[in-house]
Amino acid sequence: MARACPSSASPRPAVTAAMWAMALALTLAAVALPAPATACFCPGTPTLLGSFFKSSIVTVVIATPQRVIDDNDGKRTYALLGGNYPYNTTFYKGCPAKIERFTVFGSPSSCNTTFALGVPVLLFLTSSGFVGPCDYTVPASALTAEDVAFLAPRAGCGSGA
């Protein structure tokens, strides 16, 4: 025969209050934690043509980063050495009077971008000298035959688009 449950089977108030306090503490701790880092989102794989003809890009150049001159507030600024490629620059779009530096996202940004110093790289710069993480920025040595065929006739100031 089954035994009847006593009518006082409800949990004790002290246990219920402790459970609510624990749940509240865990919720507050979860809300107070920093948000997890999100990955840098770029729509698709960058291409030379897509980056070259992007309306925000005013200068396309092979340049050689020489040193980091500033790295704070989520931005990193590189200094460039003067002179012509292979020492520093070959312009393919635009022709600024002087190009001495460029800026990228630095840490703690999820789009943190770094460049090897002394290695020529193809850069796509906005009017403010910013190089975005979603453009076809590659070391000059990694340019494909198709890349070179597209860029070669555009070399020199003013030859652009």
C-alpha positions as CSV (number, residue, x, y, z in Angstrom):
1,M,0.0,0.0,0.0
2,A,1.3,3.5,-0.9
3,R,2.0,6.0,1.8
4,A,0.4,9.4,1.8
5,C,2.7,12.4,1.5
6,P,2.5,14.8,4.4
7,S,0.9,18.1,3.6
8,S,4.0,20.1,4.6
9,A,6.2,18.8,1.7
10,S,6.8,22.3,0.2
11,P,10.5,23.5,0.3
12,R,11.7,25.4,3.2
13,P,11.7,29.2,2.7
14,A,15.4,29.6,3.5
15,V,16.4,27.1,0.8
16,T,14.2,28.9,-1.8
17,A,15.6,32.3,-0.9
18,A,19.1,31.0,-1.1
19,M,18.4,29.6,-4.6
20,W,17.0,32.9,-5.8
21,A,20.0,34.8,-4.4
22,M,22.4,32.4,-6.2
23,A,20.5,32.8,-9.5
24,L,20.5,36.6,-9.1
25,A,24.3,36.6,-8.3
26,L,25.0,34.4,-11.4
27,T,22.9,36.6,-13.7
28,L,24.6,39.8,-12.4
29,A,28.1,38.2,-12.9
30,A,27.2,37.2,-16.4
31,V,26.0,40.7,-17.3
32,A,29.1,42.3,-15.8
33,L,31.5,40.2,-17.8
34,P,33.0,41.8,-21.0
35,A,31.3,40.7,-24.2
36,P,33.2,38.0,-26.0
37,A,35.3,39.3,-28.8
38,T,33.6,39.1,-32.2
39,A,35.6,38.1,-35.2
40,C,36.3,40.8,-37.8
41,F,33.6,40.4,-40.5
42,C,34.5,40.9,-44.1
43,P,31.8,40.2,-46.7
44,G,33.5,37.6,-48.9
45,T,37.2,37.1,-49.8
46,P,38.9,40.4,-50.8
47,T,39.9,40.7,-54.4
48,L,42.3,43.0,-56.2
49,L,39.6,44.4,-58.5
50,G,37.1,44.8,-55.7
51,S,39.5,46.7,-53.5
52,F,41.0,48.8,-56.4
53,F,37.7,50.1,-57.6
54,K,36.1,50.7,-54.1
55,S,35.0,54.3,-54.0
56,S,36.6,54.9,-50.6
57,I,40.1,53.9,-51.9
58,V,42.1,57.0,-53.2
59,T,45.6,55.5,-53.3
60,V,46.9,52.1,-54.2
61,V,50.6,51.6,-53.6
62,I,53.3,49.1,-52.9
63,A,55.0,50.5,-49.8
64,T,57.4,49.2,-47.2
65,P,56.4,49.7,-43.5
66,Q,59.6,50.6,-41.6
67,R,58.5,51.0,-38.0
68,V,55.4,51.3,-35.8
69,I,55.1,54.9,-34.6
70,D,51.9,54.7,-32.7
71,D,49.9,51.7,-31.2
72,N,47.1,52.7,-29.0
73,D,43.3,53.3,-28.8
74,G,42.7,50.4,-31.2
75,K,44.8,51.9,-34.0
76,R,48.3,51.2,-35.2
77,T,50.3,53.7,-37.3
78,Y,53.2,52.6,-39.5
79,A,56.0,54.9,-40.9
80,L,57.2,54.4,-44.4
81,L,60.7,55.0,-45.8
82,G,61.0,57.4,-48.7
83,G,62.2,56.4,-52.2
84,N,61.0,54.3,-55.1
85,Y,60.1,50.6,-55.0
86,P,61.8,48.3,-54.2
87,Y,62.9,50.7,-51.4
88,N,59.4,52.0,-50.8
89,T,56.7,53.0,-53.2
90,T,55.1,52.4,-56.6
91,F,51.7,54.1,-57.1
92,Y,49.0,52.4,-59.0
93,K,46.1,54.7,-58.2
94,G,46.3,58.2,-56.9
95,C,49.4,60.2,-56.4
96,P,49.7,61.9,-53.0
97,A,52.4,64.6,-52.6
98,K,53.8,62.6,-49.8
99,I,53.0,59.2,-48.2
100,E,54.9,58.9,-44.9
101,R,52.5,56.8,-42.8
102,F,49.4,54.7,-42.8
103,T,47.0,53.5,-40.1
104,V,45.3,50.1,-39.4
105,F,43.2,48.7,-36.7
106,G,45.4,47.6,-33.8
107,S,44.7,45.7,-30.6
108,P,42.3,45.2,-28.9
109,S,40.3,45.4,-32.1
110,S,39.1,42.1,-33.5
111,C,40.2,43.4,-36.9
112,N,43.8,43.8,-35.6
113,T,46.2,44.1,-38.6
114,T,50.0,43.8,-38.4
115,F,52.6,44.1,-41.1
116,A,56.2,42.7,-41.2
117,L,58.6,45.6,-41.1
118,G,60.8,46.0,-44.1
119,V,58.5,43.9,-46.3
120,P,56.9,45.6,-49.3
121,V,53.1,45.3,-49.3
122,L,50.3,46.3,-51.6
123,L,48.2,48.9,-49.7
124,F,44.7,50.3,-50.4
125,L,44.5,53.7,-48.6
126,T,41.5,55.9,-47.9
127,S,41.9,59.7,-48.0
128,S,42.8,59.7,-44.3
129,G,45.6,57.1,-44.8
130,F,43.7,54.2,-43.4
131,V,44.2,50.7,-44.6
132,G,41.1,48.5,-44.0
133,P,41.2,44.9,-42.9
134,C,38.8,43.8,-45.7
135,D,40.9,44.9,-48.7
136,Y,43.3,42.8,-50.8
137,T,46.4,43.8,-48.8
138,V,49.1,41.3,-49.6
139,P,52.9,41.3,-49.6
140,A,54.3,42.3,-53.0
141,S,55.9,38.9,-53.2
142,A,52.5,37.2,-53.0
143,L,51.0,39.1,-56.0
144,T,49.8,36.6,-58.6
145,A,50.6,36.9,-62.4
146,E,47.0,38.2,-62.9
147,D,47.6,40.9,-60.2
148,V,50.8,42.0,-61.8
149,A,49.2,42.1,-65.3
150,F,46.4,44.3,-63.9
151,L,48.7,46.6,-61.9
152,A,51.7,47.0,-64.3
153,P,50.1,49.3,-66.9
154,R,48.8,51.5,-64.0
155,A,52.2,52.1,-62.4
156,G,53.2,55.7,-61.9
157,C,51.4,58.8,-60.7
158,G,48.2,59.7,-62.4
159,S,47.8,56.4,-64.3
160,G,45.0,55.2,-61.8
161,A,41.7,53.6,-62.8
